[in-house]
């Protein structure tokens, strides 16, 4: 079954135990769809499977194992365990391949109810940055930038690609900036936060003398606030830095803050440098 064009790129169409979606044109990142959008679909499918509204996504982990092509895709969700306080799900995204349906991405998520209220804290403080209204938006898109970037409002504070060639040895593989989608969703959820966390370029590119093609191999997200308490109009501050790299695989950490300086989410990704 092929879904109709969605009102939002995050939309899913549920048919029995499966979710159907249309990977829209205009959202590519190289050969495949923007990784943040792929993770968003997987996260939303698992959230929609959970019937207990008091359980929200606490942790999310995903791997994109093949380029997700524009066109139809299917997501199948399996409940690994539904306990007294935590539900754990696995989701697989499939697309038609030469040998039939093939897995192109998969994810797991833990959704948990609130346990206690006397140990709420967040150690990382928001970095010093001017308000988003004081930072100019920069247009990013083809031919130099990825296709999906045309839908994103980028307001970089520091760490543009190729801005610090050779700076990796000095620990300069960092970036800081504001980001939001130009067409905000009606509400903030895990899917939207996944897209926000993934939107910025890998910080390794700040130290390269020229642009290099990269792709997300693995993605994890820890949600530290209830996304439903966030305004869709929020412009998020993302601080990212490369941690280590070997054999063309680079690990990067990202911190996502709201406009009040609250730590919203922690994201770790492994990028593969394609060439």
N, C-alpha and C positions, 0 to 999 in steps of 0.2 A: 504493500500500500504506500503510495507516495503522498506525503502531506502537502497541503496548499502552502503558498508562501506565508511565512509567519509574520505576525504583526511586530514581533521583536525577534532578534536573532537568537535569544535565549529560549524561545518557546519550544515546547515539546507537545506531541499529540499522543495521548495514552490510548492504547488498544489492548484490552485484556491485561496480560502481564508484561507487555512490551511497550516501549516508548519509541515513537517515530519522529524524525526531525528532517529538516531540509537544511543542509549545509549551504548557506547562501553565497552567491558570488559577491565579490568585493571584500571578503574577509580573509583572504589568503595571506600566509606568511611563508613565502617561498613556494614549495610544491604543495603544501597542505594548508589546512585552515589554521588560523591563529590558535596557538596552544591554550591560551586562557579561555577561549570560547569552548574548546573541546572539553576541558576540565569542568567548565561551567555546566555543560549539558549533563555530564556524568553526575555531578553533585546534585543538580536539580532532580534528576531521575531518582536518586536515592532519597532525597528529602520528600519527594512526593509519595514514595513507597511507605514511609513512616506514618503511622496513623495517630501516634501520640504527639499532640502539638506542644507538650512540655519538653520534648526532647529536641535539642537543636544540635547542629553539626559542631563538634568539638575539634576533630582532626579529620583531615582529608589527605589521601596520598594517591597519586596517579602516575601512570606511565603512558606515553604516546609511542606506540611501537611501529607505526607506519604513517605516512602522510595521509591526512583525512581529506579526501577529495570533495569538491563541491558536488552537491547532489544528495540523494537520499541516504539515510543511515538509520540503524536500529540500535536501541539500547535495551539490554536485558539485565535485570537486577535480581540478585540472590540475597536472601537474608542468611548471613553466616551464623548469627545468634541474636536473639532478642531476650535480653535479661531483665532483671527487675529495674535497673536504672540506666542501662546502656544498650542500644541496638547497634549492631555492626552489619554493614551491607557491602556487597561487592557488585560492581557494575561493569559490563563489557559493551563497547561500541563496535558494531559490525557494519561492514560495507561489502558490496558485491565485488568479488575478485575473480581471477581466472579459474580458481578451483572452487567457486561457490562463495558463501559468506565468509569473510575473514575478519579477525579481531584487529582493529586499528588502534584502540586505546582501551585501557581498563583503569578502575579506581576502587579504592575501599574508603569507607567513611564510618566514623563512630559518632552516633548521635546520643547525647546523654541529657538527663534531667539535672536540674540544679541540686547539688548535694548539701553544701554549707554556704554561709554568707559571711563568715568571719575571717576568711583568708583571701580576700580579693586584693591583688596587687599587680603591678607591672613595673619592672625595673628599668627597661630602656626608656629614657625620656626623648621626646621629640627633638630632633636637631634644630638648631637655630636657623630660621628661614623667614624671609619676609612673607607677609600674607599673600595668598594666591593672586589677589587682585593687583598686587604690585609686581607680579612676574609676567612677562610677556609670553603669550602662547606662540609656539612655533609650528608651522605647517610641516607635516611629515607624510610622505606617501611616495608612490612610484614616480620616477624610476629608481631613485636612490633608496627610498624607504619601503617597508613592506606595505602591501595593499591594505591590510586591516587598519593601518595607522590613520587613514583618512577619517575614520569614525571616532578618533580619540583626541581629546584636548590635552596636549602636552605643554606643561609650563616648567621647563628645566631650570633649576637653580645652579647646579654644577654637574660636571661629568658628561659633557656631550661626546658622542663618538669621535675618536681621533683627536681629542683635545689634549691628551697627555701621552704622546707616543713614547714608548719605552719606559713608561712610569710604573710598570708592574713591579719592578725590583724595589721601588721606593714605596710600595703599598698604596699606590694612587689609583688602583682599580676600584673606584667608588663613583656613585652617582646619587644625586638628590634632586627631587622635583615633584611637582604636583601633577595629578592626572585624574581624569574623569571621562566617561563617555559623553560625546556631544549630545546624544539622545538618551537622556537618563531613563532608567526603568521606573515603573510606578512605585516600586519599593526596593529596598536593598535586601539581598539575601546572600547565601554562600556563593551562589553562581556568579553574582555580580562582583563579589570580593575576589573570587578566583581570577576573573578577567582583569580587575584592577591590579592585582599583584603581579600579573604576568605582562602587563602592557609595556613596561620600559625595556629598553635594549639591555642585553647583557653588559655588565660593567667592564668586562674584558675589552670590549670594543673601544672604550675610552683610551686604552693604551696602545691600540693598533695604529700603524701608519696608514692603513686603508681598511675599508669595510670588508668583513669576512662573513660568509654564510654560516649561521649557527642554527641549531634547533634544540628545543626542550626535550630531554630524554626522560627525566623524572621530576616530579612536582609534589611538594607537600605543603599543607596549609594548616596552621593552628589558629582557630577563631577565638578571640579573647574578649569580644563583646557580642551581645545579641544583635545580629545585623538589622533586625526589625526596629531597633532604636535609632538607627542612622537615617538621616535624610537623603533621599535620592539626589538632592542638589549638592551633596557634599563633594568638595574637591579634596582628594586624598593626597597626603604627603607620603612619598615612598623613598626610603633610604636603602641603598643596596651596596654590597661590596663583594668582590670575589674573595673566596677563602683559600682555595687551592686548585691546582690543575695538574693533570698528567695524561699523556698520550692523546691529547685533544679532547679531554673531558674536564670541564671546569665546574666547580661547586660554588654557588653564590647564595648569600643570605640576604633577605629583604625584610624590612620592617614597614608596616603600613599604619599611618596615623590619620585620625580625623582632624578637622579644622580646629578642634579644641585641644589638640595635642594628646588625645588618648591613643594608646596603642591598641589598634583594632585587630591586627593579624600579624603572624610571623610566617614567612614563606622561605623555603629552601628549594633550590632548583639545581639540577645537573644539566649543563648545556654541553652539546657535542659540537665541536668546531668541524664543519663538514670538509673544509679544505683551507 
